[in-house]
Amino acid sequence: MHLPSATSFLALAIPTLASASSTIDRRTICLLKPKVAGYPVSILGVCLEDKQADFIVEKFRSILTNPDRKAAKKTAEELIADVYVEESDSINILAGYTLGGPSFTSKKNFVDGVAGAPAIPSMKTLEVFHSCNKISWRWNVEGLARNIYPVKGINTFLVDACTGQIKATYIEFSSIAWGVDIGWTCAPPAAGSGSQ
């Protein structure tokens, strides 16, 4: 039996694929894209499924909590898309950045900043909910530095549901509690001076 060479096979296949390309749907294109290692594949479509949203959240959580910061950096390099941006006034106020501006402006900026920071000792997922390409993740941190207050927050991720990569993160959390836990001094307003 004579088998065609790879070159002759491609010469025959390319015109067929080209004519069929107009019929290739988004689901097929999605299945062909490279994925984050271990990302659950969906044959149902291009929208996130629960198992995929949970996977992405757990990977992101591990970047923040893994005491092995080299492993955390490797995970971040894979999970974070090349076009990444992060916005958070909670981070900006703690870091001394301009409020309303980006906290991280690129994948490299995020990876270097987060992987270079100490691991968060305990971060518990409270809730994960998602749409087709967005995930909201509610979380709680206890035991941060001086451990005076627990810190609750929420991240909203814009993701590529096909690859499992995060393209953008919008995050807010109780930055005053975080600041006090890491050594800031904050005095609450006098009793009765605020509205209820």
Rosetta silent file (secondary structure, phi, psi, omega in degrees, C-alpha in Angstrom):
SEQUENCE: MHLPSATSFLALAIPTLASASSTIDRRTICLLKPKVAGYPVSILGVCLEDKQADFIVEKFRSILTNPDRKAAKKTAEELIADVYVEESDSINILAGYTLGGPSFTSKKNFVDGVAGAPAIPSMKTLEVFHSCNKISWRWNVEGLARNIYPVKGINTFLVDACTGQIKATYIEFSSIAWGVDIGWTCAPPAAGSGSQ
SCORE:     score description
SCORE:     0.000 S_00000001
   1 L     0.000  130.761 -179.281    0.000    0.000    0.000 S_00000001
   2 L  -100.247  122.409  178.342    1.379    3.378   -1.015 S_00000001
   3 L  -101.745  139.616  178.715    0.718    6.268    1.357 S_00000001
   4 L   -68.880  150.379  176.115    1.012    9.869    0.154 S_00000001
   5 L   -67.924  164.263  178.997    3.746   12.010    1.679 S_00000001
   6 H   -60.598  -37.482 -179.496    2.794   14.687    4.181 S_00000001
   7 H   -65.087  -45.611 -179.642    3.478   17.343    1.544 S_00000001
   8 H   -69.232  -33.147  177.107    1.196   15.767   -1.038 S_00000001
   9 H   -62.528  -46.539  179.494   -1.458   15.186    1.620 S_00000001
  10 H   -63.739  -38.125  178.708   -1.379   18.883    2.565 S_00000001
  11 H   -60.824  -34.916  177.707   -1.480   19.899   -1.095 S_00000001
  12 H   -78.510  -36.579 -172.934   -4.698   17.910   -1.437 S_00000001
  13 H   -78.858  -34.161 -174.689   -6.143   18.959    1.932 S_00000001
  14 H   -59.435  -47.684  178.029   -5.550   22.723    1.827 S_00000001
  15 H   -61.497  -35.883  179.056   -8.005   23.485   -0.993 S_00000001
  16 H   -66.025  -45.004  178.887  -10.594   21.317    0.736 S_00000001
  17 H   -65.229  -39.418 -179.935  -10.015   23.068    4.058 S_00000001
  18 H   -62.098  -42.767  179.899  -10.065   26.478    2.402 S_00000001
  19 H   -70.919  -27.261  179.914  -13.422   25.813    0.797 S_00000001
  20 H   -87.091  -10.936 -173.920  -14.737   24.440    4.070 S_00000001
  21 H   -60.264  -30.748  179.900  -13.315   27.310    6.152 S_00000001
  22 H   -69.640  -18.622  179.762  -16.432   29.367    5.702 S_00000001
  23 H   -98.623   -5.344  177.501  -18.388   26.586    7.355 S_00000001
  24 L   -71.094  123.768 -177.125  -16.019   26.138   10.292 S_00000001
  25 L   -90.292  171.902 -178.760  -17.886   27.477   13.292 S_00000001
  26 H   -60.529  -32.790  179.978  -16.590   29.238   16.377 S_00000001
  27 H   -63.845  -42.424  179.039  -16.830   26.034   18.407 S_00000001
  28 H   -65.440  -45.214  177.627  -14.409   24.275   16.064 S_00000001
  29 H   -59.553  -41.155  179.198  -11.999   27.209   16.133 S_00000001
  30 H   -61.101  -44.298 -179.411  -12.268   27.197   19.923 S_00000001
  31 H   -63.646  -27.339 -177.312  -11.411   23.498   20.103 S_00000001
  32 H   -85.499  -15.977 -178.251   -8.285   24.088   18.003 S_00000001
  33 L   -71.128  144.644  174.155   -6.847   26.934   20.153 S_00000001
  34 L   -63.637  145.991 -175.295   -4.028   26.109   22.603 S_00000001
  35 L  -117.957  160.787  168.331   -5.284   25.905   26.188 S_00000001
  36 L   -62.875  137.002 -178.514   -3.965   26.521   29.687 S_00000001
  37 L   -53.684  128.260  178.252   -2.591   23.153   30.890 S_00000001
  38 L    86.149   -4.807 -177.777   -5.370   21.138   32.522 S_00000001
  39 L   -63.975  126.454 -179.681   -8.150   23.465   31.330 S_00000001
  40 L   -64.587  128.670 -179.409  -11.369   21.456   30.930 S_00000001
  41 L   -84.889  138.256  176.353  -12.387   21.292   27.287 S_00000001
  42 L  -111.728  125.518  175.718  -15.985   21.998   26.380 S_00000001
  43 L   -95.980    1.180 -176.558  -17.440   20.428   23.279 S_00000001
  44 L   -85.883  -23.232 -177.495  -20.722   22.203   23.886 S_00000001
  45 L   165.772 -165.626 -176.241  -19.710   25.683   22.799 S_00000001
  46 L  -104.989    8.711  176.919  -17.591   28.748   23.360 S_00000001
  47 L   -98.121  150.273  179.580  -19.199   29.868   26.623 S_00000001
  48 L   -61.055  140.539  168.892  -17.798   29.073   30.052 S_00000001
  49 L  -105.184  163.603 -178.611  -19.086   26.057   31.906 S_00000001
  50 H   -53.260  -46.732 -176.404  -19.021   25.798   35.724 S_00000001
  51 H   -63.464  -31.792  178.669  -16.003   23.467   35.735 S_00000001
  52 H   -73.438  -43.061  178.074  -14.056   25.909   33.542 S_00000001
  53 H   -62.079  -44.213  178.317  -14.892   28.934   35.700 S_00000001
  54 H   -61.825  -40.262  179.065  -13.893   27.007   38.847 S_00000001
  55 H   -61.016  -48.573 -178.852  -10.624   25.937   37.188 S_00000001
  56 H   -62.242  -44.662  179.036   -9.694   29.523   36.247 S_00000001
  57 H   -61.549  -45.572 -178.421  -10.511   30.841   39.728 S_00000001
  58 H   -63.921  -39.991  177.105   -8.494   28.097   41.422 S_00000001
  59 H   -62.331  -44.542 -179.394   -5.502   28.741   39.149 S_00000001
  60 H   -65.178  -43.321  178.273   -5.668   32.484   39.867 S_00000001
  61 H   -58.067  -40.042 -178.731   -6.046   31.849   43.615 S_00000001
  62 H   -66.231  -29.416  175.921   -2.954   29.628   43.506 S_00000001
  63 H   -61.791  -38.999 -176.838   -0.922   32.491   41.997 S_00000001
  64 H   -80.343  -28.887 -169.940   -1.725   34.559   45.082 S_00000001
  65 H  -108.474  -16.570 -175.228   -1.397   31.820   47.723 S_00000001
  66 L   -67.441  120.956  179.117    1.327   29.419   46.585 S_00000001
  67 L   -66.653  -22.151  175.056    4.330   29.784   48.918 S_00000001
  68 L   -82.426   93.958 -172.890    6.553   28.582   46.041 S_00000001
  69 H   -68.590  -23.817  174.726    6.722   31.948   44.242 S_00000001
  70 H   -68.365  -41.770  177.123    8.577   30.455   41.249 S_00000001
  71 H   -66.303  -38.150  177.861    5.676   28.036   40.704 S_00000001
  72 H   -62.369  -41.308  179.347    3.224   30.933   41.181 S_00000001
  73 H   -64.452  -41.637  178.852    5.079   32.904   38.500 S_00000001
  74 H   -61.918  -43.205  177.742    4.948   29.949   36.097 S_00000001
  75 H   -62.604  -43.689  179.647    1.188   29.611   36.653 S_00000001
  76 H   -61.932  -42.496 -179.454    0.718   33.361   36.114 S_00000001
  77 H   -61.345  -31.483  179.723    2.712   33.296   32.877 S_00000001
  78 H   -84.613  -41.255 -173.034    0.398   30.592   31.527 S_00000001
  79 H   -77.896  -32.428 -174.811   -2.952   31.824   32.895 S_00000001
  80 E   -88.093  128.670 -179.178   -2.608   35.536   32.132 S_00000001
  81 E   -71.455  156.273 -179.666   -3.191   36.573   28.506 S_00000001
  82 E   -61.168  -26.585 -176.818   -0.628   38.690   26.667 S_00000001
  83 E   -95.208   22.581 -170.864   -3.139   41.588   26.465 S_00000001
  84 E   -64.124  143.292  170.066   -3.787   41.631   30.238 S_00000001
  85 E  -144.045  147.894  177.581   -4.868   44.691   32.216 S_00000001
  86 E  -132.941  135.815  178.216   -6.030   44.986   35.838 S_00000001
  87 E  -124.307  131.862  178.539   -7.996   47.804   37.460 S_00000001
  88 L  -164.279  114.222  173.193   -8.517   48.231   41.186 S_00000001
  89 H   -69.575  -25.474  176.054   -8.822   51.350   43.285 S_00000001
  90 H   -62.948  -45.551  176.489   -8.323   49.074   46.307 S_00000001
  91 H   -68.623  -44.631 -175.772   -4.856   48.132   45.033 S_00000001
  92 H   -58.600  -41.352 -178.928   -4.161   51.653   43.766 S_00000001
  93 H   -67.357  -37.686  179.443   -4.789   53.305   47.141 S_00000001
  94 H   -71.965  -33.938 -176.916   -2.510   50.796   48.906 S_00000001
  95 H   -89.362   -7.861 -178.630    0.217   51.082   46.256 S_00000001
  96 L    80.024   20.703  177.334    0.052   54.886   45.976 S_00000001
  97 L   -87.538  164.975  177.961   -1.175   54.789   42.364 S_00000001
  98 L   -65.772  130.424  176.388   -3.684   57.203   40.864 S_00000001
  99 L   -66.258  141.830 -179.733   -7.262   56.253   41.666 S_00000001
 100 L    88.175   -8.750  179.391   -9.276   55.318   38.602 S_00000001
 101 L   -97.957  176.024  178.889   -6.208   54.206   36.678 S_00000001
 102 E   -71.595  149.919  175.551   -4.921   50.728   35.911 S_00000001
 103 E   -91.883  -39.324  174.720   -3.141   48.741   38.608 S_00000001
 104 E  -133.278  132.873 -173.437   -1.313   46.488   36.145 S_00000001
 105 L  -107.559   -1.107 -179.784   -0.966   47.453   32.500 S_00000001
 106 L  -159.565  166.654  175.693    0.512   44.286   30.999 S_00000001
 107 H   -59.475  -47.618 -178.459    1.065   40.603   31.555 S_00000001
 108 H   -60.810  -43.810  178.899    4.729   41.227   32.441 S_00000001
 109 H   -58.104  -45.688  179.222    3.786   43.985   34.886 S_00000001
 110 H   -66.225  -51.684 -176.021    1.287   41.672   36.637 S_00000001
 111 H   -58.286  -47.880 -179.990    3.504   38.577   36.653 S_00000001
 112 H   -63.909  -42.516 -178.171    6.521   40.459   38.032 S_00000001
 113 H   -68.301  -47.025 -175.597    4.452   42.329   40.623 S_00000001
 114 H   -77.142  -43.106 -179.056    2.380   39.459   41.951 S_00000001
 115 H   -68.821  -23.131  177.620    4.999   36.721   41.772 S_00000001
 116 L   -84.004   -9.083 -179.239    7.444   39.029   43.550 S_00000001
 117 L   -89.744  155.888  175.912    5.040   39.613   46.449 S_00000001
 118 L   -62.673  152.291  177.606    4.741   37.300   49.460 S_00000001
 119 L   -67.598  145.038  173.169    2.097   34.583   49.253 S_00000001
 120 L   -78.990  127.045 -171.046   -1.266   35.280   50.860 S_00000001
 121 L   -67.352  -36.802 -176.088   -1.521   32.737   53.709 S_00000001
 122 L  -150.315  114.315 -179.284   -5.212   31.842   53.532 S_00000001
 123 E  -130.596  114.511 -175.320   -7.658   32.789   50.795 S_00000001
 124 E  -105.346  133.931  174.954  -11.044   31.136   50.796 S_00000001
 125 E   -77.841  126.707  177.441  -13.455   31.152   47.868 S_00000001
 126 E   -95.157  -36.637 -176.513  -16.905   32.276   48.984 S_00000001
 127 E  -166.693  143.941  173.915  -18.695   32.146   45.631 S_00000001
 128 E  -129.874  128.684  173.626  -18.040   31.826   41.897 S_00000001
 129 E  -141.479  153.704 -171.120  -20.570   32.822   39.258 S_00000001
 130 E  -150.192  162.052  169.772  -20.125   33.416   35.549 S_00000001
 131 L  -113.642 -154.335 -177.680  -21.573   34.369   32.190 S_00000001
 132 L   -65.766  -40.757 -177.144  -20.251   33.340   28.794 S_00000001
 133 L  -138.398   18.654  177.036  -16.881   35.112   29.139 S_00000001
 134 E  -131.317  144.227  177.118  -16.874   36.759   32.596 S_00000001
 135 E  -127.107  134.063  169.455  -16.337   35.273   36.042 S_00000001
 136 E  -110.405  133.366 -175.108  -17.084   36.919   39.378 S_00000001
 137 E  -130.114  113.426  175.287  -15.235   35.491   42.348 S_00000001
 138 E   -92.998  136.433 -175.671  -16.021   36.465   45.933 S_00000001
 139 E  -142.866  167.131  178.624  -13.259   35.661   48.404 S_00000001
 140 E  -139.913  134.635  176.041  -12.101   36.114   52.003 S_00000001
 141 E  -114.953  128.021  172.959   -8.553   36.376   53.370 S_00000001
 142 L  -123.546  151.999  176.947   -7.790   35.621   57.015 S_00000001
 143 L    81.409   20.491  179.104   -4.414   35.595   58.715 S_00000001
 144 L   -76.457  121.881  176.035   -2.868   38.373   56.635 S_00000001
 145 L    46.000 -106.659 -177.039    0.250   39.779   58.343 S_00000001
 146 L   -77.180   -9.994  174.368   -0.953   41.123   61.738 S_00000001
 147 L    54.882   47.512  177.882   -4.315   39.331   61.306 S_00000001
 148 L   -87.000  -42.839 -178.829   -6.450   42.089   62.817 S_00000001
 149 L  -128.701  145.239  166.673   -9.264   41.988   60.249 S_00000001
 150 L   -73.799  154.425 -178.406  -10.453   39.514   57.655 S_00000001
 151 E  -121.696  119.537  176.466  -10.437   40.991   54.159 S_00000001
 152 E  -105.097  147.492  179.554  -13.306   40.317   51.758 S_00000001
 153 E  -156.882  175.950  178.076  -13.210   41.107   48.080 S_00000001
 154 E  -143.417  132.793  174.158  -14.536   40.362   44.635 S_00000001
 155 E  -110.880  139.675  168.038  -12.744   39.896   41.323 S_00000001
 156 E  -116.025  120.465 -179.344  -14.426   40.049   37.945 S_00000001
 157 E  -102.737  135.436  167.069  -12.383   38.329   35.261 S_00000001
 158 E   -98.385  119.354 -171.640  -12.797   38.848   31.532 S_00000001
 159 E  -123.905  160.828  168.152  -11.649   35.539   30.061 S_00000001
 160 E   -93.664  105.038 -175.848  -11.113   33.731   26.797 S_00000001
 161 L   -64.072  -22.161  179.284  -13.474   30.803   27.349 S_00000001
 162 L   -74.928  -41.256 -173.520  -11.693   28.837   24.611 S_00000001
 163 L  -100.929  -22.098 -175.749   -8.183   28.985   26.095 S_00000001
 164 L    86.106    7.521 -179.525   -8.850   29.547   29.801 S_00000001
 165 E   -89.080  148.422  178.057   -6.708   32.697   29.883 S_00000001
 166 E   -93.642  125.992 -179.316   -7.618   35.837   31.795 S_00000001
 167 E   -96.749  -28.353  179.948   -7.563   39.011   29.667 S_00000001
 168 E  -156.300  150.818  175.618   -8.591   41.530   32.342 S_00000001
 169 E  -132.802  135.241  174.416   -9.365   41.667   36.043 S_00000001
 170 E  -119.866  118.580 -171.043  -11.476   44.212   37.905 S_00000001
 171 E  -134.446  137.178  171.407  -11.017   43.817   41.654 S_00000001
 172 E  -138.843  146.133 -179.078  -12.187   45.611   44.761 S_00000001
 173 E  -155.168  172.410 -178.628  -11.740   44.627   48.406 S_00000001
 174 L   -74.508   87.026 -173.916  -11.738   46.100   51.895 S_00000001
 175 H   -68.708  -27.664  177.203   -8.487   48.003   51.456 S_00000001
 176 H   -66.974  -43.557  177.162   -8.652   49.633   54.891 S_00000001
 177 H   -61.229  -43.779  178.390   -8.718   46.195   56.548 S_00000001
 178 H   -60.751  -46.607 -179.638   -5.831   45.089   54.319 S_00000001
 179 H   -59.034  -44.822  178.913   -3.890   48.275   55.143 S_00000001
 180 H   -64.156  -40.827  179.064   -4.366   47.832   58.901 S_00000001
 181 H   -61.862  -32.770 -179.242   -3.330   44.173   58.632 S_00000001
 182 L   -94.240    6.423  171.910   -0.065   45.151   56.917 S_00000001
 183 L   114.970    0.989  176.523    0.730   47.891   59.434 S_00000001
 184 L   -71.087  156.912  174.382   -1.128   51.028   58.429 S_00000001
 185 L  -110.020  121.667  177.660   -2.747   53.135   61.132 S_00000001
 186 L  -132.736  131.111  176.877   -6.371   54.059   60.517 S_00000001
 187 L  -106.226  128.261  176.559   -8.732   55.622   62.993 S_00000001
 188 L   -67.843  158.637  176.871  -12.470   55.143   62.473 S_00000001
 189 L   -63.602  158.851  178.362  -14.685   58.223   62.555 S_00000001
 190 L   -58.969  146.161 -179.078  -16.115   59.277   65.897 S_00000001
 191 L   -55.966  134.729  177.005  -19.192   57.322   66.944 S_00000001
 192 L    83.264   -1.316 -177.759  -22.372   58.793   65.539 S_00000001
 193 L   -87.078  -14.688  179.634  -20.640   60.965   62.937 S_00000001
 194 L  -105.651  165.778  176.988  -21.542   58.777   59.974 S_00000001
 195 L   -86.697  155.098  179.924  -24.892   57.795   58.570 S_00000001
 196 L  -101.480    0.000    0.000  -26.284   54.316   59.095 S_00000001
